[in-house]
Amino acid sequence: MKRTIFIISGSIVLLLVFSMWVFLLLFGTPQNIEDAFTNLGLGSDPTPITSDSNQTLEQTAQLNIDAGTLVQLTTKPVAGHRFLSGASSTTDKLLYAERGVGHIYEIDIASSVENRISAKTFLAVIDAIFSPDGKFVALVSETENGTAVTLENLEDEVDYDIPTNAKNLEFISDTELRYAVTSQSGTVGYSFDLTEITTDQIFSIPLTDIDIIWGTDETLVINKPASRLRGGLFRINGSQMSRVGESGYSLRAIASPSSNGEYILTVANLNRGGVIESRVFNETTGELRSLSILAWPEKCVFDTTTQNSLWCASSASELSRDSQSDWYKGLVTFSDLLWRVDTVSGEATLVENFVETSGRYIDVTDISIDQNGRFLLFKNKIDDSLWIKKTN
C-alpha cells in the first residue's frame, strides 16, 4: 500500500516538473506573475467574453429612489455613469458600467427599476464614458502597457477602433467623441465622428502631462496638478496656446457648460507656501472670486437650471499642501458635506451632511447633474458605489 502511494506521488511530482520544463521551453522565464498568466492566455488585452444574454433586457434590481433625498444605487463598484434625461420625469434614466467587467446597467428613476442591458464582459475596466443619448460607450481597460479603449454601439454591438492609451475621452454630442494621444513630442487632440466614421485632428501642442476640458467651440488644457510645480490653464487654437486666468501650484479646473466656459472653477495653491483655495473666474468680466469652501473640480458640478450656482462636496477637514495629490493617489479619503455655492458672492450654503443622512462616510467623486437640475449623481471614492441625491 505504501509502495503504491509512493509511486503515485512520485508520478505527480515528475508530471509537475515536466510541465514546468515545457512552460519554460515555450515561453521563457516570466518577469512577473502577470507574465505567467498572460502566457496562459489569462492576462492579455481586454478581449470581450460574449454572453448569450448580451442584448437581453434583464431586470437586476428593484430600487427605492423615493426612500429619501439621498439613496445608494449600487453596492457593486462603478466605472462610469451618465444621466439620460427626457422631456418628462417618466423618461428620466441613467446608465452605469460595472467596474472590472464592463457590464452596462440602466436605471429608470421614475420606477426605480434597474435592468442590465449589456452582459458583454471585458477585462479590467476602470472607466466608462457614455454618449448623451446612451447609444455609445467607451470602456477603458487596464493593460500591461497602459490602457486600451473599446468604443461600442450598445444597440447593434458594433465596435470602433480607438488608439491604445487614448486619454481624456469625452462625448461632445451623441455622435462625436473627443480624445487625445500623447507621445514624447507632445499631445494631439482628435475628434471621432460616429456617423461618418472619420477622425479629424483638432490640435497639436508640445505639452504631455495635461488634462483637457473639451468644449463645443473651444478647448482648454491644464497641467496635471503638482503641489510643488506651478501649473497653468490654456486655451487651445490649433497649435497656439493662450493663458487663461492665474497660474498656481496644485492647479485644477472645470468650466461651466453654458456659453462655452463663461465660468471656470479653479483650485490652486497660489504661492509655494500658501493655502490651497478655490476661485471662480468669469471669462466675460475677467473677475476672479474666492469661494468660502475648498471645492475640488471632481467634487463640483455647475447647476444646469440656475445661473451663478455650483453644487460641491467638500470636507470640513483641514488640508495640507499635499492633500490633493494624496487624494488622487488614494492615500487619503474624506468625509464630505454637500454645499451650494453662489459663484458671484463666493458664499457656500450647507445642504446636507452625508454621515448624518446615510450613516456612511462618503468621499464624493465624478459628480454630475441631470438636465433638469433635480438630481445629483456621484460615486463614493471609498468603494466606487453609486449614489443619487435629490436637489429639492
Beta strands, then each sheet from edge to edge (+ up, - down):
strand 1: 58-62
strand 2: 70-72
strand 3: 78-84
strand 4: 93-98
strand 5: 104-108
strand 6: 113-118
strand 7: 125-130
strand 8: 136-143
strand 9: 146-153
strand 10: 159-161
strand 11: 167-173
strand 12: 176-183
strand 13: 186-193
strand 14: 198-205
strand 15: 210-214
strand 16: 219-223
strand 17: 230-231
strand 18: 233-237
strand 19: 240-243
strand 20: 248-255
strand 21: 263-269
strand 22: 276-282
strand 23: 288-290
strand 24: 300-302
strand 25: 309-315
strand 26: 336-342
strand 27: 348-353
strand 28: 364-369
strand 29: 375-380
strand 30: 385-390
sheet 1: 1+ 6- 5+ 4- 3+
sheet 2: 2+ 30- 29+ 28-
sheet 3: 7+ 8- 9+ 10-
sheet 4: 11+ 12- 13+ 14-
sheet 5: 15+ 16- 18+ 19-
sheet 6: 17+ 20- 21+ 22- 23+
sheet 7: 24+ 25- 26+ 27-
end
